[in-house]
């Protein structure tokens, strides 16, 4: 599954340097230095957050409430379109996802990230930093679903921060070194279940990770797994990672992905400037905001009629009401249908099977599954 590049900053203690300094992501044994008291992480303790390298932004010019949290900006003005986008993205996420960010901070450029020059978002302690690059993907504007994937990934990093071993936090504050998210109490259980191992000073990935980027270390693997599952792409997450997400959040994958698009395992999300859907039908839906998402599915997958029926069943399993039917189109074997969420959001779904497409000379080798998501 093609994924947006995401990153996190491992935080610095107040006297231990800056967030862009290098830090380890290898789990090590926790020891209690004499005289050091354990310090649990409290995301609402602004003084503690500042000591751990996540002070409140000093250059903030404005702030606005959005779903469940606050958007704060260092840009000159708030962009109403971005405000709507972020609000809708937060509404898409399941309520049991994890700790809500203290702040979502909008800045013109990214804060420094060790080893990365082009992150799409950055978690700094209890906060998520977004910047100009966050709001577009390969030159196209990002929609609420794409933003929900970014935010869910970063929220998982906040959960890792919140569950740092209190002994490690106490030692970091006393001795002045950086806290290491590998000391989160979430890491070793996840690593044990999914097959991550430490060899020397380096994490060794299991054969299957959630995405290529998830193969960086278990911190990213678990964040990618959560992001994919809660935004509807759990079929493409390895079974061990998916089971861990279900246990963490307490619901089956399709419940966590309620109301979300579905794509079969082995699909690739692609950017398409061509509308692989009935434009008149989508226009007739009205709406104030829309997002277009396309997945190419495996060429060796089931016949179009079977795949259309599977998509219908899986969308219904996610609480959507609707159906998919065959469309008469001499150019290509094609199916389409409308699905409604309980909150008024509509998913227009189309399946174009390019394995049976006499009217096309270009296109993917296998079927293309398209969604146009329309907000009221």
GUVODREN-930584 format. One line per 3 residues: number of its first residue (from 1); their letters; for each residue x, y, z of N, C-alpha, C. Coordinates in steps of 0.05 Angstrom, whole numbers, plus 32768, in hexadecimal, padded with zeros to 4 digits. Layout:
<kolfis>
NUM> A> X:Y:Z:X:Y:Z:X:Y:Z  ...
</kolfis>
This chain:
<kolfis>
1> XXX> 8011:7FE8:8000:8000:8000:8000:8012:8019:8000  800E:802A:7FED:801C:8043:7FEC:8014:8054:8003  8027:8060:8011:8021:8070:8029:802E:808B:8028
4> XXX> 8022:809E:8035:802E:80B9:8039:8044:80B6:804D  805A:80C4:8048:8071:80C3:805A:806B:80D3:8073  806E:80C6:808A:8068:80D2:80A4:8081:80D0:80B5
7> XXX> 8082:80E0:80CA:809A:80DF:80DB:8092:80E8:80F7  80A4:80E2:810A:80A0:80EB:8125:80BA:80F7:812F  80B8:8108:8143:80D0:8113:8150:80D2:8106:816B
10> XXX> 80E9:80FB:8172:80EE:80F1:818C:80F8:8107:819E  80EB:810B:81B4:80ED:8124:81C3:8106:8126:81D3  810F:813F:81D9:8126:8144:81E9:811E:814E:8204
13> XXX> 812C:8145:8219:8128:8151:8233:8132:816E:8233  8129:817E:8246:812E:819B:8245:814B:81A1:8244  815C:8193:8252:8179:8199:8252:8189:8186:8241
16> XXX> 817A:8177:822F:8189:8162:8221:818C:8167:8203  8186:817F:81FA:818A:8184:81DD:816F:818B:81D1  816E:818A:81B6:8157:8193:81A8:814A:817B:819A
19> XXX> 8130:817E:8191:8122:8167:8185:812F:815D:816C  8141:816C:815F:814D:8162:8146:8166:8152:814B  816E:814F:8165:8185:813F:816A:817F:8121:8166
22> XXX> 8194:8111:815F:8190:80F5:815A:8188:80E7:8174  8178:80D2:8171:8170:80C2:8188:816A:80A5:817F  816D:8092:8192:816A:8076:818C:814D:806E:818A
25> XXX> 8147:805B:8179:812C:804F:8179:812E:8031:817E  8142:8029:818E:8146:800D:8195:813E:800A:81B3  812E:7FF6:81B8:8125:7FF1:81D4:813D:7FE8:81E5
28> XXX> 8140:7FF3:81FD:8154:7FEA:8210:8148:7FE7:822B  8156:7FDA:823D:814B:7FD5:8257:8149:7FEF:8267  8133:7FF2:8276:812F:8009:8287:813B:8004:82A2
31> XXX> 814A:8017:82AC:8155:8015:82C6:814F:802E:82D6  814E:802C:82F0:8148:8043:8300:8161:804D:830E  816A:8065:8306:8182:8071:8312:817B:8079:832E
34> XXX> 818E:8076:8340:8189:807D:835C:817F:8099:835F  8169:809D:836E:815F:80B7:8374:814C:80C2:835F  8148:80B3:8349:8136:80BC:8333:811A:80B0:8338
37> XXX> 8106:80C2:8336:80EA:80B9:8339:80DD:80B5:831E  80CD:80A0:831B:80BE:809C:8302:80AB:80B4:82FD  80A9:80BB:82E4:8097:80D2:82DD:8084:80C8:82C6
40> XXX> 806B:80C4:82CD:8058:80BC:82B7:8053:80D4:82A5  804E:80CF:828C:8048:80E4:8279:802B:80ED:827B  8027:8107:827F:800D:8113:8280:800C:8127:8269
43> XXX> 7FFC:8120:8255:7FFC:8131:823D:7FF0:814D:8242  7FE2:8150:8258:7FD5:816A:825F:7FE7:817B:8272  7FFE:8171:8279:8010:817F:828B:8023:818F:8279
46> XXX> 801C:81A9:8274:802C:81B8:8261:8049:81BC:826A  804D:81BF:8284:8068:81C2:828E:8079:81A9:8289  806D:8192:828E:807C:8179:8289:8081:8176:826B
49> XXX> 806D:817C:825B:8071:817A:823E:8088:818D:8235  808A:81A4:8240:80A0:81B6:8239:80BA:81AA:8241  80BC:819E:8259:80D4:8191:8262:80DD:817B:824F
52> XXX> 80C9:816D:8243:80CF:8157:8231:80D2:8160:8214  80D3:817A:8210:80D9:8184:81F5:80C1:818B:81E4  80AA:818D:81F1:8091:8193:81E1:8083:81AB:81EE
55> XXX> 8090:81C3:81EE:8083:81DA:81F9:806C:81E4:81E7  805A:81F3:81F3:8045:81FF:81E2:8052:8212:81CE  8048:8214:81B6:8054:8225:81A2:8053:8242:81AB
58> XXX> 806A:824F:81A9:806C:826B:81B2:8064:827F:819D  8065:8277:8184:8060:8289:816E:8044:8286:8163  8032:827A:8172:8017:8275:8168:8008:8290:8164
61> XXX> 7FFB:8292:814D:7FEC:82AB:8146:7FCE:82A7:8148  7FC5:828E:8148:7FA8:828A:8149:7FA3:826D:8152  7F8A:8268:815B:7F82:824D:8161:7F64:824A:815D
64> XXX> 7F5C:8232:8155:7F40:822C:8150:7F3A:8210:815B  7F22:820C:8166:7F1A:81F1:816E:7F14:81E0:8156  7F1C:81C7:8156:7F14:81B4:8142:7F0C:819B:8152
67> XXX> 7F01:8187:8144:7EF6:816F:8151:7F0A:8163:8165  7F03:8166:817F:7F12:8159:8194:7F2C:8166:819D  7F35:817B:818F:7F4E:8187:8197:7F4F:81A5:818E
70> XXX> 7F66:81B1:818C:7F69:81CD:8184:7F7E:81CF:816E  7F77:81DE:815A:7F8A:81E4:8144:7F97:81FF:814A  7FB1:8200:814C:7FC0:8218:8152:7FD3:821D:813B
73> XXX> 7FD6:8236:8133:7FE7:823C:811C:7FFC:8251:8120  8012:824E:8113:8027:8263:8112:8027:8271:80F7  8015:8268:80E5:8011:8277:80CC:8002:8290:80D1
76> XXX> 8002:82A2:80BE:7FF6:82BC:80C2:7FD8:82BB:80C7  7FCA:82AA:80B8:7FAD:82A7:80BB:7FA5:828A:80BA  7F8D:8284:80C4:7F82:8269:80C1:7F75:8266:80A6
79> XXX> 7F79:824F:809A:7F6D:8249:8080:7F52:823A:8086  7F3B:8246:807F:7F22:8239:8085:7F20:821D:8078  7F2B:8219:8060:7F2A:81FF:8053:7F3A:81EA:8063
82> XXX> 7F51:81F2:806D:7F61:81E0:807E:7F53:81D9:8098  7F46:81ED:80A4:7F37:81E9:80BC:7F21:81D4:80B8  7F12:81D7:80A2:7EFD:81C4:809B:7F09:81A8:8096
85> XXX> 7F1E:81A7:8087:7F2C:818E:8081:7F34:817F:809A  7F41:818D:80AD:7F4A:8180:80C5:7F33:8178:80D7  7F1E:8188:80D8:7F07:8181:80E8:7EFA:8168:80DE
88> XXX> 7EF6:8166:80C4:7EEA:814E:80B8:7EFC:8136:80BB  7F16:8139:80B8:7F29:8123:80BC:7F27:8118:80D8  7F27:8129:80EC:7F25:8120:8108:7F0B:8111:810D
91> XXX> 7EF5:811A:8100:7EDB:810D:8103:7EDB:80F1:80F7  7EEC:80EB:80E4:7EED:80D1:80D7:7EFA:80BC:80E9  7F09:80C4:80FD:7F18:80B2:810D:7F07:80A5:8123
94> XXX> 7F0C:808C:812A:7EFD:807F:8140:7F02:808C:815B  7EEE:808D:816B:7EF1:809A:8185:7F05:808D:8197  7F0A:8073:8194:7F1C:8064:81A5:7F38:8063:8199
97> XXX> 7F3F:8075:8187:7F59:8073:8179:7F70:8076:818D  7F6F:808A:819E:7F85:808F:81B0:7F84:80AB:81BB  7F98:80B4:81C9:7F97:80CF:81D5:7F96:80E4:81BF
100> XXX> 7F83:80F7:81C2:7F81:810D:81B0:7F99:811F:81B3  7FA2:812B:819D:7FB8:813E:81A0:7FB1:8156:81B1  7FC4:815F:81C1:7FC0:8177:81D0:7FBB:818E:81BD
103> XXX> 7FCB:818F:81A8:7FC8:81A3:8193:7FCE:8197:8178  7FC2:81A1:8163:7FCB:819E:8148:7FD6:81B9:8140  7FF0:81B9:8139:7FFE:81D3:8135:8003:81D6:8117
106> XXX> 7FF9:81EB:810B:7FFE:81F1:80EF:8015:8205:80EC  802A:81FC:80E0:8042:820D:80DC:8048:820D:80BE  8057:8221:80B4:805E:8222:8098:8070:820B:8090
109> XXX> 8083:8204:80A1:8097:81EF:809A:8098:81DB:80B1  80A4:81C4:80AB:80A6:81AE:80BE:80BC:81B4:80D3  80B7:81AB:80EC:80CD:81AC:80FF:80E2:8198:80F7
112> XXX> 80FB:819B:8100:8110:8188:80F9:8109:816B:8101  810E:8159:80EF:8109:813C:80F4:8122:812D:80EF  812D:811E:8102:8146:810F:80FE:8143:80FC:80E7
115> XXX> 8155:80FE:80D4:8157:80EB:80BD:8142:80EF:80A8  8130:8103:80AA:811C:8108:8096:811D:8124:808C  8119:8127:8072:8118:8142:8066:80FD:8149:805B
118> XXX> 80EB:8135:805A:80D1:813A:804E:80BA:812C:805C  80B7:812F:8076:80A0:8123:8084:8086:8131:807C  8070:8123:807F:8056:812E:807A:8049:8139:8093
121> XXX> 8051:8130:80AA:8047:813A:80C3:805B:8131:80D9  805A:813E:80F0:806D:8138:8105:805E:8139:8120  8061:8123:8130:8057:8123:814B:806D:812C:815E
124> XXX> 8068:8140:816E:807B:814A:8182:806D:8148:819D  8073:8133:81AC:8066:812E:81C6:8048:812C:81C2  8038:813D:81CE:801B:813B:81CC:800F:814A:81B5
127> XXX> 801F:8156:81A4:8016:8167:818E:801D:815C:8173  800D:8164:815F:8012:815C:8143:8017:8176:8133  802E:8176:8126:8035:818D:8115:802F:8187:80F8
130> XXX> 8020:8199:80EB:801A:8198:80CF:8025:81B0:80C2  802B:81AE:80A8:8038:81C4:809A:8030:81C4:807D  803B:81D5:806D:8031:81D8:8051:8031:81BE:8042
133> XXX> 8046:81AE:8045:8048:8194:8036:8033:8180:803F  8028:8183:8057:8014:8171:8061:7FFB:8171:8050  7FF4:8188:8044:7FDA:818C:8038:7FDA:8186:801A
136> XXX> 7FEF:817A:8010:7FEE:8171:7FF4:7FFE:8158:7FF1  7FF7:8149:7FDC:8005:8130:7FD7:800A:812F:7FB9  8023:812F:7FB2:802C:812F:7F95:801D:8145:7F86
139> XXX> 801B:815C:7F93:800F:8173:7F85:7FF1:8175:7F86  7FE4:8161:7F92:7FC7:8162:7F94:7FBF:8167:7FB1  7FA9:8176:7FB5:7FA1:817B:7FD1:7F98:8162:7FDF
142> XXX> 7F9E:815F:7FF8:7F96:8148:8008:7F79:814C:8012  7F6B:8136:8015:7F4F:8137:801F:7F4D:812E:803B  7F35:812E:8047:7F32:8126:8063:7F3B:8109:8068
145> XXX> 7F36:80F7:8056:7F3E:80DB:805B:7F5D:80D9:805C  7F6A:80E6:8049:7F87:80E7:8049:7F92:80F4:8062  7F85:8109:806B:7F8E:8116:8083:7F89:8105:809C
148> XXX> 7F73:80F5:809B:7F6D:80E3:80B2:7F83:80CE:80B4  7F8E:80C5:809E:7FA4:80B2:809F:7FBD:80BE:80AC  7FC2:80D7:80A5:7FD9:80E4:80B1:7FD5:80E8:80CF
151> XXX> 7FBE:80F2:80D6:7FB9:80F8:80F2:7FB8:80DF:8103  7FAC:80C9:80F9:7FAB:80B0:8109:7FC7:80A5:810D  7FD8:80A7:80FA:7FF4:809F:80FD:8002:80AF:8114
154> XXX> 7FFE:80C9:8113:800C:80DA:8127:7FFF:80D7:8142  7FE5:80D2:8144:7FD8:80CD:815D:7FE4:80B4:816B  7FEB:80A0:815B:7FF7:8088:8166:8012:808F:8172
157> XXX> 8021:80A1:8165:803A:80AA:8171:8036:80B9:818C  8020:80C8:818D:8019:80D4:81A7:8013:80BF:81BC  8006:80AA:81B4:8001:8094:81C7:801B:8087:81D0
160> XXX> 802E:8084:81BE:8048:8079:81C6:8056:808C:81DA  8054:80A5:81D5:805F:80B9:81E8:8052:80B7:8203  8037:80B6:8203:8029:80B5:821C:802F:809D:822D
163> XXX> 8037:8087:8220:803C:806E:822E:805A:8069:8232  806A:807E:8231:8086:807B:8237:8089:8070:8254  809D:805E:8258:80A2:8053:8272:80A8:806B:8285
166> XXX> 8099:806D:829B:809E:8084:82AE:80BA:8084:82B9  80C7:806D:82BC:80E3:806D:82C6:80F5:807A:82B1  80F1:8074:8298:8101:8080:8283:80FD:809E:8282
169> XXX> 80E4:80A7:8285:80DE:80C4:8285:80EC:80D2:829D  80EA:80C5:82B4:80F7:80D1:82CC:8115:80D3:82C8  8122:80BF:82BD:813F:80C0:82B8:8145:80D5:82A3
172> XXX> 8135:80D7:828E:813A:80EB:827A:8139:8107:8285  8125:810D:8296:8123:8127:82A2:813A:812D:82B6  8142:8119:82C5:8157:811D:82D9:8173:811F:82CC
175> XXX> 8178:810E:82B9:8193:810C:82AE:8196:811C:8294  8180:8126:8289:8182:8138:8272:8186:812B:8258  817A:8114:8253:817C:8108:8239:8161:8106:822C
178> XXX> 8161:8100:8213:8148:80FF:8204:8137:80E6:820B  811D:80EA:820D:810C:80D3:820F:810B:80C4:81F4  8109:80AA:81F6:8109:8099:81DE:80EF:808B:81DC
181> XXX> 80E0:808F:81C6:80C6:8082:81C4:80C7:8064:81C3  80DF:8059:81BE:80E2:803C:81C0:80DE:8032:81DD  80DE:8045:81F0:80D9:803E:820C:80BB:803F:8212
184> XXX> 80AA:8043:81FF:808E:8041:8203:8087:8024:820B  8074:8022:821E:806C:8007:8226:805C:7FF9:8210  8056:8007:81FA:8047:7FFA:81E4:805A:7FEB:81D2
187> XXX> 8074:7FF1:81D2:8087:7FE7:81BE:808C:7FC9:81C0  8095:7FC1:81D8:809D:7FA4:81DA:8086:7F91:81D5  806D:7F96:81DF:8057:7F84:81D8:8052:7F83:81BA
190> XXX> 8053:7F9A:81AD:804F:7F9B:8190:8065:7F8B:8182  807E:7F90:818A:8095:7F83:817D:8093:7F65:8181  808B:7F5C:8198:8089:7F3F:819E:8074:7F32:818D
193> XXX> 805D:7F40:8189:8047:7F34:817A:804E:7F33:815C  805B:7F48:8152:805F:7F4B:8135:807A:7F41:812B  808C:7F3B:813D:80A6:7F2F:8134:80BD:7F42:8132
196> XXX> 80BA:7F5B:813B:80D1:7F6D:813C:80E5:7F64:8150  80FF:7F66:8149:8114:7F5D:815B:812B:7F72:815B  8139:7F73:8171:8150:7F84:8173:816A:7F74:816F
199> XXX> 8179:7F7C:815B:8193:7F6F:8156:81A8:7F84:8159  81B9:7F81:816E:81CC:7F96:8174:81BE:7FAF:817D  81C2:7FC5:816E:81B4:7FDE:8175:819F:7FE5:8160
202> XXX> 8196:7FD1:8151:8184:7FD7:813B:816C:7FC5:813B  8155:7FD1:8136:813D:7FC1:8133:813E:7FB1:8119  8137:7F97:8119:8134:7F87:8101:8117:7F81:80FC
205> XXX> 810E:7F88:80E5:80F1:7F86:80DE:80E9:7F69:80D9  80D0:7F62:80DF:80C5:7F48:80D7:80C1:7F47:80B9  80BB:7F30:80AE:80B7:7F2E:8091:80A1:7F41:8086
208> XXX> 808C:7F45:8096:8076:7F56:808D:8072:7F6D:80A0  8072:7F85:8095:806C:7F9D:80A5:8054:7FAC:8097  8049:7FBE:80A5:8030:7FCB:809C:8034:7FD9:8081
211> XXX> 804A:7FE7:807E:8052:7FF4:8065:8070:7FF4:8064  807B:7FFD:804D:8098:7FFF:804B:80A3:8012:8060  8095:8028:8064:809E:803B:8079:809B:802E:8095
214> XXX> 8087:801E:8099:8083:8010:80B2:809A:7FFD:80B8  80AA:7FF6:80A4:80C1:7FE5:80A8:80D9:7FF3:80B4  80D6:800E:80BA:80EC:801D:80C6:80F1:8014:80E2
217> XXX> 80DD:8011:80F2:80DF:8008:810E:80C3:8002:8118  80C0:7FF5:812F:80A5:7FEE:8138:8094:8006:813F  80A0:801C:8146:8091:8034:814C:8081:803C:8133
220> XXX> 808E:803C:811C:8080:8043:8103:806E:802D:80F9  8076:8014:80FD:8065:7FFE:80F5:804A:7FFF:8102  804A:8003:811D:8030:8004:812B:8020:801C:8123
223> XXX> 802D:8033:811E:801F:804B:8116:8013:8048:80FA  8021:803B:80E8:8017:8036:80CE:8000:8022:80CF  8002:800D:80DF:7FED:7FF9:80E2:7FD3:8006:80EC
226> XXX> 7FD5:8016:8100:7FBD:8024:810B:7FB1:8036:80F6  7FC2:8046:80E8:7FB8:8058:80D4:7FAA:804A:80BD  7FB4:8034:80B4:7FA8:8025:809E:7F8D:8019:80A7
229> XXX> 7F8D:800D:80BF:7F75:7FFF:80C8:7F5E:8013:80CC  7F63:8029:80DA:7F4D:803C:80E0:7F43:804C:80C9  7F53:804C:80B3:7F4A:805B:809B:7F41:8048:8085
232> XXX> 7F3D:802E:808C:7F30:801C:807A:7F41:8009:806B  7F5B:800A:806E:7F6D:7FF9:805E:7F7A:7FE2:806E  7F6B:7FD8:8081:7F75:7FC3:8092:7F7B:7FA9:8084
235> XXX> 7F6E:7FA4:806D:7F73:7F8B:805F:7F90:7F89:8056  7F9D:7FA0:8053:7FB8:7FA0:8049:7FCD:7FA0:8060  7FC3:7F9F:8079:7FD5:7F9E:8090:7FDA:7F81:8097
238> XXX> 7FF3:7F79:809C:7FF9:7F5D:80A3:7FE8:7F55:80BB  7FE1:7F3B:80BB:7FCE:7F31:80CF:7FD6:7F36:80EC  7FF0:7F34:80F2:7FF9:7F38:810D:7FF6:7F55:8116
241> XXX> 7FFD:7F67:8104:7FFA:7F84:810A:7FDD:7F8B:810D  7FCC:7F80:80FB:7FB0:7F86:80FC:7FA3:7F7C:8116  7FAA:7F64:811E:7FA0:7F59:8137:7FA8:7F6A:814F
244> XXX> 7FC1:7F74:814E:7FCB:7F85:8164:7FBA:7F9F:8165  7FB4:7FAB:814E:7FA4:7FC3:814D:7F88:7FBD:8159  7F7C:7FA7:8151:7F62:7FA0:815A:7F62:7F9C:8179
247> XXX> 7F76:7F90:8184:7F78:7F8C:81A1:7F7D:7FA7:81AE  7F8E:7FB8:81A3:7F94:7FD2:81AF:7F7B:7FE3:81B1  7F6B:7FE4:819B:7F54:7FF6:819A:7F3A:7FE9:81A2
250> XXX> 7F3B:7FCE:81A5:7F24:7FC0:81B0:7F0D:7FBB:819D  7F12:7FBC:8182:7EFD:7FB7:816F:7F09:7FA9:8156  7EF8:7F99:8148:7F02:7F8E:812E:7F08:7FA4:811A
253> XXX> 7F18:7F9D:8107:7F22:7FB1:80F3:7F0B:7FBF:80E5  7EF6:7FB0:80DD:7EE0:7FBD:80CE:7ED0:7FD0:80E0  7ECF:7FCB:80FA:7EC2:7FDD:810C:7ED3:7FF7:810F
256> XXX> 7EED:7FF4:8111:7EFF:800B:8113:7EFE:801B:80FA  7EF8:800E:80E3:7EF7:801C:80C9:7EDA:8022:80C1  7EC8:8026:80D5:7EAC:802B:80CE:7EAA:8043:80BC
259> XXX> 7E9A:8040:80A6:7E95:8056:8094:7EAC:805C:8081  7EC1:804C:8081:7ED9:8052:8070:7ED8:8042:8056  7EE6:804C:8041:7EE9:803C:8029:7EF7:8021:802F
262> XXX> 7EF4:800E:801D:7F02:7FF5:801F:7F11:7FEF:8005  7F28:7FE2:8009:7F38:7FD8:7FF2:7F43:7FBD:7FF9  7F45:7FAA:7FE6:7F4F:7F90:7FEC:7F6D:7F90:7FF1
265> XXX> 7F76:7F7B:7FFE:7F93:7F78:8003:7FA2:7F78:7FE9  7FBA:7F85:7FE9:7FCA:7F87:7FD1:7FC3:7F9E:7FBF  7FB0:7FAF:7FC8:7FA9:7FC6:7FB7:7FBE:7FDC:7FBA
268> XXX> 7FBF:7FEE:7FA7:7FD0:8005:7FA8:7FC0:801F:7FA5  7FC3:8031:7FB7:7FB6:804B:7FB4:7FC5:805C:7FA0  7FB6:8067:7F8D:7FC3:8076:7F77:7FB6:8091:7F76
271> XXX> 7FC5:80A4:7F6B:7FBA:80BE:7F65:7FB1:80BF:7F48  7F98:80C6:7F44:7F8D:80C6:7F29:7F80:80E1:7F23  7F89:80ED:7F0D:7F7C:8106:7F04:7F64:8100:7EF3
274> XXX> 7F61:80E7:7EEB:7F4A:80DF:7EDA:7F34:80D5:7EEC  7F1B:80DF:7EE8:7F05:80D6:7EF8:7EFB:80BA:7EF1  7F02:80A6:7F00:7EF9:808B:7EFB:7EDE:8087:7F09
277> XXX> 7ECB:8098:7F03:7EB1:8098:7F0E:7E9E:80A8:7EFD  7E84:80A6:7F02:7E70:80B5:7EF4:7E6E:80D1:7EFF  7E79:80E4:7EF1:7E7B:8100:7EFB:7E5F:810C:7EFF
280> XXX> 7E4C:8106:7EEE:7E31:8110:7EF1:7E24:8105:7F0B  7E28:80EB:7F10:7E1C:80DF:7F28:7E28:80EC:7F41  7E42:80F1:7F41:7E4F:80FD:7F58:7E46:811A:7F5B
283> XXX> 7E44:8129:7F46:7E3B:8144:7F47:7E1F:8146:7F53  7E0E:8132:7F4C:7DF2:8132:7F56:7DF1:812D:7F74  7E06:8123:7F80:7E06:811F:7F9D:7E08:8139:7FAC
286> XXX> 7E11:814E:7F9F:7E14:8168:7FAD:7E2C:8167:7FC0  7E29:8171:7FD7:7E3E:8171:7FEB:7E4F:818A:7FEB  7E5D:818F:8001:7E6D:81A6:8004:7E8B:81A1:8003
289> XXX> 7E92:8186:8003:7EAF:817E:8003:7EB0:8162:7FF8  7EC4:815C:7FE8:7EC7:8141:7FDE:7EE4:8139:7FDD  7EE8:811E:7FDC:7F03:8113:7FDA:7F02:80FB:7FC8
292> XXX> 7F15:80F9:7FB5:7F16:80E3:7FA1:7F2D:80D1:7FA8  7F27:80B7:7FAB:7F3B:80A3:7FB3:7F3A:808C:7FA0  7F51:8082:7F96:7F51:806C:7F83:7F65:8057:7F8C
295> XXX> 7F5D:803E:7F8A:7F6E:8027:7F8F:7F6F:8015:7F77  7F87:800E:7F6E:7F8A:7FF9:7F5A:7F8C:7FDF:7F6A  7F7D:7FCB:7F61:7F7C:7FB2:7F70:7F8B:7F9C:7F60
298> XXX> 7F92:7F86:7F6D:7FA4:7F72:7F5F:7F97:7F67:7F46  7FA7:7F65:7F31:7F9E:7F5B:7F17:7F95:7F3E:7F19  7FA1:7F2F:7F2C:7F99:7F13:7F2F:7F82:7F0F:7F42
301> XXX> 7F75:7F25:7F4A:7F5F:7F24:7F5C:7F46:7F19:7F4F  7F30:7F18:7F5E:7F17:7F0C:7F54:7F0B:7F1C:7F3C  7EF9:7F0F:7F2E:7EEB:7F1C:7F18:7EDD:7F35:7F23
304> XXX> 7ED8:7F48:7F10:7ECC:7F61:7F18:7EB2:7F5E:7F27  7EA0:7F4D:7F1E:7E87:7F49:7F2C:7E8A:7F40:7F49  7E9D:7F2E:7F4D:7EA3:7F23:7F68:7EAF:7F39:7F79
307> XXX> 7EC2:7F49:7F6D:7ECF:7F5E:7F7C:7EBB:7F74:7F84  7EA8:7F7A:7F72:7E94:7F8E:7F78:7E82:7F84:7F8F  7E7B:7F6B:7F8F:7E6A:7F60:7FA4:7E7A:7F60:7FBF
310> XXX> 7E94:7F5A:7FBE:7EA4:7F5B:7FD6:7EA5:7F78:7FE1  7EAA:7F8B:7FCF:7EAB:7FA7:7FD8:7E90:7FAF:7FE5  7E7A:7FA7:7FDA:7E60:7FAD:7FE5:7E5D:7FA1:8001
313> XXX> 7E65:7F87:8004:7E62:7F7A:801E:7E74:7F87:8033  7E8C:7F8E:802B:7E9F:7F9A:803F:7E96:7FB6:8047  7E8B:7FC5:8035:7E82:7FE0:803C:7E69:7FDE:804E
316> XXX> 7E58:7FCB:8049:7E41:7FC8:805A:7E4A:7FBF:8076  7E5F:7FAE:8077:7E6A:7FA5:8091:7E75:7FBC:80A1  7E7B:7FD2:8094:7E86:7FEA:80A1:7E70:7FFE:80A7
319> XXX> 7E57:7FF5:80A6:7E40:8006:80AE:7E36:8018:8098  7E3F:8016:8080:7E35:8026:806A:7E1C:8019:805D  7E0A:8029:8054:7DF1:801F:8047:7DF3:8025:802A
322> XXX> 7DF0:8010:8019:7DF0:8015:7FFC:7DF5:7FFB:7FED  7DF8:7FFE:7FD3:7DFD:7FE6:7FC2:7E0D:7FEE:7FA9  7E18:7FDA:7F9C:7E28:7FDD:7F84:7E1A:7FCD:7F6E
325> XXX> 7E17:7FDA:7F56:7E0A:7FCC:7F40:7E1A:7FCF:7F26  7E15:7FBD:7F13:7E23:7FBD:7EF9:7E1A:7FD5:7EE9  7E2D:7FE2:7EDC:7E28:7FF9:7ECB:7E2C:7FF1:7EAE
328> XXX> 7E1A:7FF9:7E9D:7E1D:7FF4:7E80:7E31:8008:7E74  7E48:7FFE:7E6D:7E5D:800F:7E62:7E6D:7FFE:7E4E  7E6B:8004:7E34:7E79:7FF4:7E20:7E97:7FF6:7E22
331> XXX> 7EA1:800A:7E30:7EBE:800E:7E31:7ECC:7FFB:7E44  7EBD:7FF4:7E5A:7ECA:7FE6:7E70:7EB6:7FD8:7E82  7EBD:7FC1:7E8E:7EAC:7FB5:7EA2:7EAC:7FC6:7EBB
334> XXX> 7E94:7FCE:7EC4:7E93:7FE3:7ED8:7E7B:7FDF:7EEA  7E7F:7FE6:7F04:7E6A:7FE5:7F18:7E6B:7FFF:7F28  7E54:8007:7F33:7E54:8020:7F43:7E3D:801E:7F58
337> XXX> 7E3F:8031:7F6B:7E2A:8032:7F7F:7E2F:8047:7F94  7E19:804D:7FA2:7E1A:8062:7FB7:7E18:8055:7FD3  7E29:805E:7FE5:7E27:8055:8001:7E26:806D:8013
340> XXX> 7E15:806B:8027:7E10:8081:803A:7E1A:807A:8056  7E27:808D:8063:7E2E:808C:807F:7E18:8098:8090  7E17:8091:80A9:7E02:809C:80BA:7E05:80BA:80C0
343> XXX> 7E1D:80C5:80BA:7E22:80E2:80BF:7E1D:80F3:80A7  7E12:80E7:8092:7E0C:80F6:807A:7E21:80F6:8064  7E39:80EB:806A:7E4E:80E9:8056:7E47:80D2:8042
346> XXX> 7E4B:80D7:8029:7E45:80C4:8014:7E5E:80BA:8007  7E60:80A0:8001:7E75:8094:7FF2:7E6A:808B:7FD7  7E73:8097:7FC1:7E6C:808D:7FA7:7E82:807A:7F9E
349> XXX> 7E7B:8062:7F98:7E8F:804C:7F93:7E8D:8043:7F76  7EA4:8040:7F69:7EA5:8035:7F4E:7EBC:8021:7F4B  7EB6:800B:7F3D:7ECA:7FF7:7F37:7ECC:7FF5:7F19
352> XXX> 7EE4:7FFB:7F0E:7EEA:7FF9:7EF2:7EFE:7FE2:7EEE  7EF6:7FCE:7EDF:7F07:7FB6:7EDB:7F16:7FB9:7EC1  7F2F:7FC2:7EC3:7F3F:7FC7:7EAB:7F49:7FAD:7E9F
355> XXX> 7F43:7F97:7EAB:7F49:7F7D:7E9D:7F35:7F77:7E87  7F1F:7F86:7E88:7F0A:7F83:7E74:7F01:7F9F:7E6B  7F13:7FAC:7E5B:7F0F:7FC8:7E54:7F16:7FCD:7E37
358> XXX> 7F05:7FC4:7E25:7F0B:7FC8:7E08:7F0B:7FE5:7E00  7F00:7FF7:7E10:7EFF:8013:7E08:7F17:8023:7E12  7F2A:8016:7E1F:7F41:8025:7E2B:7F5B:8018:7E21
361> XXX> 7F6F:8029:7E1A:7F89:8020:7E13:7F9D:8024:7E29  7F97:8035:7E3C:7FA8:803A:7E53:7F98:8035:7E6C  7FA7:8030:7E82:7F9A:802B:7E9B:7FA8:8016:7EAB
364> XXX> 7FA1:8011:7EC3:7FAE:7FFC:7ED3:7FA8:7FE1:7EC8  7FB8:7FCD:7ED0:7FB4:7FB2:7EC6:7F9C:7FA5:7ED3  7F97:7FAC:7EEC:7F80:7F9F:7EFA:7F6A:7FB3:7EFF
367> XXX> 7F56:7FAB:7F0F:7F3F:7FBC:7F15:7F47:7FD5:7F25  7F38:7FEB:7F21:7F3C:8003:7F31:7F23:8007:7F41  7F26:800A:7F5B:7F10:800F:7F6E:7F11:802C:7F77
370> XXX> 7EFD:803C:7F70:7EFD:8058:7F75:7EE7:8060:7F89  7EEE:8074:7F99:7EDB:807F:7FAC:7EDB:809E:7FA8  7EC3:80A9:7FA7:7EC0:80C6:7FAB:7EB1:80CA:7FC5
373> XXX> 7EBE:80D6:7FD9:7EB2:80DA:7FF3:7EA7:80F6:7FF3  7E8D:80F9:7FF9:7E7F:8113:7FF7:7E75:811A:8013  7E7D:8132:801D:7E74:813C:8036:7E5C:814F:8032
376> X> 7E48:814D:8044:7E31:815F:8041:7E38:817C:8046
</kolfis>
